[in-house]
Amino acid sequence: MSYRMKPIHFSKLFFIASSLMFSYANAQSTNPTLSSKARFKLDFTIGPNFDIAPASDTENKDIFGGRPAVSPFLGVRATHLFSKKMGWYAGININYYKEHKPTGYRQSFFESFFDDFGNALFGPISYVKPSAELGVLYRIESANWSIHPGVGIGHDTYLADKSNTRYKTGSDGVKHELTYDRESSLFTAHIGFSANYYVSRRGYLALHARYHQPLQSATAHVIEKTDGVETSRVDFKSNAIGRGVFAGVGFGLVLGKQ
């Protein structure tokens, strides 16, 4: 005895397919992607900090000093995604490098001794150059990915501000004075992006890259005076000192969801 399967009418197939598609679409709408759920985020990154001041300025390091072309940094960044398309962020970077001394200003024995002694004793601390930034970002999100281009403003300790004056009185009673003055803690403008890949509901891989441009001129001066009268002066001023690029990778946590 044989049985024949009854053919399923096309309208029934269409109804079943439509029902499945509707159910899937409804499930997707009630289960947004991991990236769209995040509202408050905190991440930690590490990477290189590239000094990209042009050669025309680096030739004047004899008066200003400088920093290595590449140095490491550790970054901490908090992000608040306050709307579907926008957010803001705040970050602190711990840059780590030993300054290059200016060669155009010869330190006295005691200045050099205390600088070298301080670096030897507190090297890991004295090499720390902090910077901070605050900005706004735009949200581009797809599946478990999010890309946030943004702009901001910050303050960067490119080199520590410094001022030294030493005096010497000659055998003829004439007083000689030599002053070295440097101001290089600068406000900076930032432009860049961050990319996040969510590996879980609470964790994501983070990539940050940004370019920063000083908004102030760095200045350095060497001034000689004789009996209070200025006899020699060498000045340096640049908007490029402090220009650079950060690129860091790390891991982040979702602290709050939408």
Secondary structure, 3 states (H helix, E strand, C coil): CCCCCCCCCHHHHHHHHHHHHHHHHHHHHHCCCHHHHEEEEEEEEEEEEEECCCHHHHCCHHHHCECCCEEEEEEEEEEECCCCCEEEEEEEEEEECCCECCCCCCCCHHHHHHHHHHHHHHHHHHCEEEEEEEEEEECEEECCEEEEEEEEEEEEECCCCEEEEEEEECCCCCEEEEEEEEECEEEEEEEEEEEEEECCCCEEEEEEEEEEEECCCEEEEEEEEECCEEEEEEEEEECCCCCEEEEEEEEEEEEEEC
